[in-house]
Amino acid sequence: MVKEPTYRWVVVAAGGFMGCVAMGAMFSLPVLLTPITEATGWSRAGVSAAMTLAFLAMAGTSMLWGALSDRFGARRVVLAGACLFSASLWLVSLAPSLALFQLVFGLLVGGTMPAFFAPMMANVTGWFITRRALAVSLVSAGIGLAPVTMSPLAATLTEYYDWRMVLTILAVIVAVCTIPTTAFLRPPPIAADGPASGAMPDEPDARMTLRQAVTSAPFLVLVLTNFFCCATHSGPIFHTVSYAEICGLTTLAAVSIYSVEGIAGMGGRLGFGLLGDRFGAKRILSLGLLAQAIGVMGYYFARDLMTFYIVAAIFGFIYAGIMPLYNVLARENFPMKMMGTIMGGIGMAGSLGMATGPIMGGWIFDQTGGYGAMYITCAVFGLAAFLVAMTFRPFPKPQPAGVPGLAA
């Protein structure tokens, strides 16, 4: 049995911390949505569209950042991303018009955000043989702290500063927190020693080419599943604060719902990670997707604070818990040499799914004056994710003759 280094948990902690700060800064936009519209006169749909553009940019650059990490290593790539992301947030605060706000937030903030995900997740999974699902879940749990830490911080800052100064402060916080932390991202043992060293006895066949991987059924199923999965929870995540305010809650009370969702999500990530290690990532992912499709409808009936809390706890536990399992399935089926690219591709699909929520919810609200139709649509997306996930079939274990099911 191969002894796994203790340092792997340091990498997990670094990844979770940086992800929390970066994700929290990007998702300050839902908290700032009302202050921005009131201060500028820009439409709610127009400001929300900036987040949609950001997710589209994330989709367009996810595989690029992942491929760069495969070639140059996670530390250099995440460092570059941290610098660019911080600068992009500062530039958003200077935007004089809605069009420039959408352009800078969408293309620059969104385009640099994936530097914190595929490279870090690929790096983390390379350190683990056992407890892999738990490891990626812990990184994801760190990211899930964003609604509990960064969102309340942004809400508090809005009481003292205008939205431009809030974004400037967040840019400084991101730079101070993430840039030094990249020093803790070391190459995993398999990258240093190679598969032949036995560092990873469950390593998928290294002879698989990138072309074979991205055209394979397992990859395509993961991509499509993640698209519908993220489309399911994108709208509720982005519009929860605004919906609660419409129901009569104060801004801080509305943000506290977001925080409850985040706290529950931490439990979900840990719980689903442990279940994934025990019963298999594919089985737990499929069950979680079905539960998510049902749970999202809870917001349709929420009107008061307590109901919001209950729905947020259930929904946050489910959707946050299932997300790390995509990375586990990717690591179980594809070799480490292309892991950044594979996870970037899966992340690309997730970003496209996330892009549907902000603009869809904003458009539905502008047309109907409410969010009910959005939650119904999201539930349909959730059922689609479950049905697609049920078709996932992992690669057979590598045989000496090659990779079954793949062309030689």
Secondary structure, DSSP 4 states (H G I P E B T S, - for coil): -PPPPTTHHHHHHHHHHHHHHHHHHHTHHHHHHHHHHHHH---HHHHHHHHHHHHHHHHHHHHHHHHHHHHH-HHHHHHHHHHHHHHHHHHHTT--SHHHHHHIIIIIIHHHGGGGTHHHHHHHHHT-SSSHHHHHHHHHHHHHTHHHHHHHHHHHHTTTS-HHHHHHHHHHHHHHHHHHHGGG-PPPHHHHH-GGGTS-TTPPPTT--HHHHHTSHHHHHHHHHHHHHHHHHHHHHHHHHHHHHHTT--HHHHHHHHHHHHHHHHHHHHHHHHHHHHH-HHHHHHHHHHHHHHHTTHHHH--SHHHHHHHHHHHHHHHHHHTHHHHHHHHHHS-GGGHHHHHHHHHHHHHHHHHHHHHHHHHHHHHHSSSHHHHHHHHHHHHHHHHHHTT--PPPPPBTTB-TTS--
